Amino acid sequence: MDKMREEFEAWCRERGYTPRLAETNCGIIIDGYYGHHKVQIAWESWKASRAALCVKLPENCKGMALTVDEFRAQLDTAGVGHE
């Protein structure tokens, strides 16, 4: 399973859905689709939001690359999580 779906399903579990079990609201039923319509819409929205994410980084100053802290600050400004 890819990391994006794993993160989505963890998010589902935090809200009371149990992914991958057909008898539950979030269960995958066929061809990767979730058994609950609202969960499927949430999954489609999750994927679209990740695909649309773009972080504009500042141009290098005097040929110097960004420091890790500067890069993290840019991600924070854009609302992107990081470790």
C-alpha positions, 0 to 999 in steps of 0.5 A: 500500500502506498504511503498516501493511502496509509496516511489517509486510512490512519486519518480515517481510523482516528475518526472511527472508521476501520479501513480495509474491512468490508463490513465497516464504513471505510471498507474497500469493496472492489478495485480500491474503492471504499465501501462508504460513499463519504469516505470515497469522496474524502479519499478523492479529495485527499489525493487531489489536495496532495496532487495540487500541493506546490511550495514556492521556495525563494530564489537562492541568495548569492548562490547559497542553498537554503538551510534546513531551517529555512526550508522548514520555514517555507514548508510551515508557511505553506501548511505542509507537514514535515519531519 
